[in-house]
Amino acid sequence: MSTHSNHQIGALLAALVCAMVLTACGHSPAVQFYSLAPTAVGPAGAPLDLALSIGPVQFPRALARSQIVTRGEGSRVNVNEYHVWSAPLEYEFLRVLGDDIASDIQSDRIAVYPKEAAFKLDYRITLDVLQFDGVPGDSVTLRVRWATAPPTGEAIAVGSFEQTRPTAAAEDDYNALAAAHSALIAELGAAITAQLRNLGQPASP
Protein backbone atom coordinates (compact mmCIF):
# COMPACT_ATOMS: atom_id res chain seq x y z
CA MET A 1 0.00 0.00 0.00
CA SER A 2 1.35 3.45 -0.92
CA THR A 3 2.32 6.11 1.55
CA HIS A 4 -0.37 8.35 0.07
CA SER A 5 -3.02 5.69 0.80
CA ASN A 6 -1.77 5.32 4.36
CA HIS A 7 -2.10 9.06 4.88
CA GLN A 8 -5.65 8.98 3.51
CA ILE A 9 -6.64 6.12 5.82
CA GLY A 10 -5.03 7.87 8.81
CA ALA A 11 -6.87 11.10 8.04
CA LEU A 12 -10.16 9.23 7.68
CA LEU A 13 -9.71 7.47 11.03
CA ALA A 14 -8.84 10.76 12.75
CA ALA A 15 -11.96 12.36 11.29
CA LEU A 16 -14.11 9.46 12.52
CA VAL A 17 -12.67 9.71 16.04
CA CYS A 18 -13.32 13.47 16.14
CA ALA A 19 -16.87 12.93 14.92
CA MET A 20 -17.50 10.33 17.63
CA VAL A 21 -16.12 12.64 20.33
CA LEU A 22 -18.22 15.56 19.13
CA THR A 23 -21.31 13.36 18.96
CA ALA A 24 -20.75 12.13 22.52
CA CYS A 25 -20.24 15.65 23.78
CA GLY A 26 -23.33 16.84 21.97
CA HIS A 27 -25.46 14.31 23.85
CA SER A 28 -24.14 15.10 27.37
CA PRO A 29 -26.89 16.68 29.49
CA ALA A 30 -26.36 20.21 30.72
CA VAL A 31 -25.35 20.65 34.35
CA GLN A 32 -28.20 22.05 36.47
CA PHE A 33 -27.43 24.18 39.55
CA TYR A 34 -29.63 24.40 42.65
CA SER A 35 -29.72 26.61 45.73
CA LEU A 36 -31.30 26.21 49.13
CA ALA A 37 -33.66 29.00 50.16
CA PRO A 38 -34.99 30.37 53.47
CA THR A 39 -38.57 29.24 54.05
CA ALA A 40 -39.33 30.38 57.61
CA VAL A 41 -42.82 31.90 57.67
CA GLY A 42 -41.96 34.50 60.30
CA PRO A 43 -41.75 34.81 64.09
CA ALA A 44 -43.60 32.25 66.19
CA GLY A 45 -43.37 34.37 69.32
CA ALA A 46 -42.03 37.58 70.77
CA PRO A 47 -38.69 38.88 69.47
CA LEU A 48 -35.56 37.57 71.17
CA ASP A 49 -32.85 40.15 71.75
CA LEU A 50 -30.01 37.71 71.11
CA ALA A 51 -26.75 37.87 69.20
CA LEU A 52 -25.78 34.53 67.71
CA SER A 53 -22.92 32.87 65.89
CA ILE A 54 -24.13 29.91 63.80
CA GLY A 55 -21.60 27.31 62.70
CA PRO A 56 -19.37 25.67 61.90
CA VAL A 57 -21.28 22.63 60.70
CA GLN A 58 -19.81 19.17 60.14
CA PHE A 59 -21.13 17.07 57.24
CA PRO A 60 -20.44 13.42 56.43
CA ARG A 61 -17.68 13.20 53.84
CA ALA A 62 -20.08 11.61 51.34
CA LEU A 63 -22.24 14.76 51.40
CA ALA A 64 -19.47 17.38 51.52
CA ARG A 65 -19.33 17.80 47.76
CA SER A 66 -20.89 19.97 45.06
CA GLN A 67 -22.95 17.15 43.53
CA ILE A 68 -26.37 16.42 45.01
CA VAL A 69 -26.29 13.05 46.74
CA THR A 70 -29.41 10.90 46.78
CA ARG A 71 -30.18 7.45 48.16
CA GLY A 72 -30.63 4.35 46.05
CA GLU A 73 -31.67 0.83 46.91
CA GLY A 74 -30.19 -0.70 50.04
CA SER A 75 -27.00 1.06 51.11
CA ARG A 76 -26.31 2.53 47.68
CA VAL A 77 -25.91 6.29 47.22
CA ASN A 78 -26.06 8.20 43.95
CA VAL A 79 -23.75 11.14 43.21
CA ASN A 80 -25.46 13.23 40.55
CA GLU A 81 -22.90 14.74 38.17
CA TYR A 82 -25.48 16.87 36.36
CA HIS A 83 -27.45 18.11 39.42
CA VAL A 84 -25.16 20.15 41.67
CA TRP A 85 -25.36 22.74 44.42
CA SER A 86 -24.60 26.30 43.33
CA ALA A 87 -22.26 26.76 46.33
CA PRO A 88 -20.58 24.45 48.87
CA LEU A 89 -23.29 22.60 50.77
CA GLU A 90 -21.94 23.64 54.19
CA TYR A 91 -22.19 27.31 53.17
CA GLU A 92 -25.68 26.91 51.67
CA PHE A 93 -26.92 25.06 54.76
CA LEU A 94 -25.65 27.63 57.27
CA ARG A 95 -26.72 30.61 55.16
CA VAL A 96 -30.31 29.38 55.03
CA LEU A 97 -30.36 28.26 58.66
CA GLY A 98 -29.09 31.68 59.73
CA ASP A 99 -31.77 33.46 57.70
CA ASP A 100 -34.49 31.19 59.09
CA ILE A 101 -33.42 31.71 62.71
CA ALA A 102 -33.10 35.47 62.16
CA SER A 103 -36.68 35.49 60.88
CA ASP A 104 -37.89 33.35 63.80
CA ILE A 105 -36.36 35.49 66.56
CA GLN A 106 -36.50 38.82 64.68
CA SER A 107 -32.82 39.58 65.20
CA ASP A 108 -30.32 41.06 62.78
CA ARG A 109 -27.36 40.14 65.01
CA ILE A 110 -26.68 36.80 63.38
CA ALA A 111 -23.16 35.87 62.24
CA VAL A 112 -22.91 32.81 59.99
CA TYR A 113 -19.63 30.87 59.88
CA PRO A 114 -17.00 31.60 58.60
CA LYS A 115 -17.95 35.25 59.10
CA GLU A 116 -16.74 36.71 62.39
CA ALA A 117 -19.33 38.50 64.50
CA ALA A 118 -18.99 42.29 64.58
CA PHE A 119 -20.94 42.41 67.86
CA LYS A 120 -20.86 40.89 71.33
CA LEU A 121 -22.25 37.37 71.21
CA ASP A 122 -24.78 35.76 73.53
CA TYR A 123 -24.54 32.21 72.16
CA ARG A 124 -22.71 30.17 69.55
CA ILE A 125 -24.39 27.23 67.87
CA THR A 126 -22.37 24.43 66.31
CA LEU A 127 -23.91 21.57 64.36
CA ASP A 128 -23.17 18.02 63.28
CA VAL A 129 -25.24 16.86 60.30
CA LEU A 130 -25.65 13.09 60.27
CA GLN A 131 -27.92 12.80 57.23
CA PHE A 132 -29.13 15.26 54.61
CA ASP A 133 -30.22 13.35 51.53
CA GLY A 134 -33.31 11.99 49.85
CA VAL A 135 -34.94 9.99 47.11
CA PRO A 136 -36.13 12.07 44.12
CA GLY A 137 -39.88 11.78 43.77
CA ASP A 138 -40.23 10.39 47.29
CA SER A 139 -38.80 12.14 50.35
CA VAL A 140 -35.82 13.85 51.98
CA THR A 141 -34.38 13.32 55.46
CA LEU A 142 -32.42 15.58 57.80
CA ARG A 143 -30.74 14.36 61.00
CA VAL A 144 -28.74 16.85 63.06
CA ARG A 145 -27.21 17.24 66.49
CA TRP A 146 -26.32 20.69 67.75
CA ALA A 147 -24.81 22.39 70.79
CA THR A 148 -25.48 25.85 72.18
CA ALA A 149 -22.69 27.48 74.15
CA PRO A 150 -21.73 30.90 75.51
CA PRO A 151 -19.10 32.87 73.56
CA THR A 152 -16.40 31.02 75.50
CA GLY A 153 -16.66 27.77 77.38
CA GLU A 154 -18.54 24.52 77.05
CA ALA A 155 -22.06 23.89 75.79
CA ILE A 156 -24.91 24.69 78.15
CA ALA A 157 -27.56 22.96 76.01
CA VAL A 158 -27.68 20.36 73.26
CA GLY A 159 -30.38 19.27 70.88
CA SER A 160 -31.19 16.81 68.13
CA PHE A 161 -33.46 16.90 65.13
CA GLU A 162 -34.68 14.14 62.85
CA GLN A 163 -37.37 14.59 60.24
CA THR A 164 -38.38 13.14 56.87
CA ARG A 165 -40.42 15.20 54.45
CA PRO A 166 -42.17 14.02 51.25
CA THR A 167 -41.32 15.74 47.98
CA ALA A 168 -44.57 14.92 46.15
CA ALA A 169 -42.96 15.37 42.75
CA ALA A 170 -41.62 13.43 39.79
CA GLU A 171 -38.39 11.47 40.15
CA ASP A 172 -36.46 13.91 37.96
CA ASP A 173 -37.71 17.05 39.75
CA TYR A 174 -34.63 18.24 41.62
CA ASN A 175 -36.23 21.64 42.20
CA ALA A 176 -38.78 19.91 44.45
CA LEU A 177 -35.97 17.98 46.13
CA ALA A 178 -34.07 21.19 46.92
CA ALA A 179 -37.28 22.86 48.16
CA ALA A 180 -37.93 19.95 50.53
CA HIS A 181 -34.35 20.21 51.81
CA SER A 182 -34.93 23.93 52.46
CA ALA A 183 -38.18 23.22 54.31
CA LEU A 184 -36.39 20.78 56.62
CA ILE A 185 -33.77 23.42 57.44
CA ALA A 186 -36.60 25.78 58.40
CA GLU A 187 -37.98 23.11 60.76
CA LEU A 188 -34.51 22.70 62.26
CA GLY A 189 -34.33 26.47 62.73
CA ALA A 190 -37.66 26.41 64.57
CA ALA A 191 -36.34 23.67 66.90
CA ILE A 192 -33.21 25.69 67.67
CA THR A 193 -35.32 28.80 68.23
CA ALA A 194 -37.50 26.91 70.72
CA GLN A 195 -34.37 25.98 72.68
CA LEU A 196 -33.17 29.59 72.62
CA ARG A 197 -36.50 30.75 74.01
CA ASN A 198 -36.08 28.33 76.91
CA LEU A 199 -32.55 29.56 77.55
CA GLY A 200 -33.49 33.23 77.32
CA GLN A 201 -31.06 36.07 77.72
CA PRO A 202 -27.78 34.90 79.30
CA ALA A 203 -26.97 36.24 82.74
CA SER A 204 -24.47 39.10 82.81
CA PRO A 205 -21.01 38.02 84.01
Protein Blocks (a to p, Z undefined) as FASTA:
>chain_A
ZZklmmmmmmmmmmmmmmmmmmmmmmpccddddddddfbebjfbdcddddddeddddddf
klmcfbdcdddehjbccddfkbccfbdfklmmmmmmmmmmmmmnopabdcddfbdcfbdc
fbdcddddfbdcddehiaccdddddddddfbdcdfbdcdddddddfkiafklmklmmmmm
mmmmmmmmmmmmmmmmmnopaddZZ
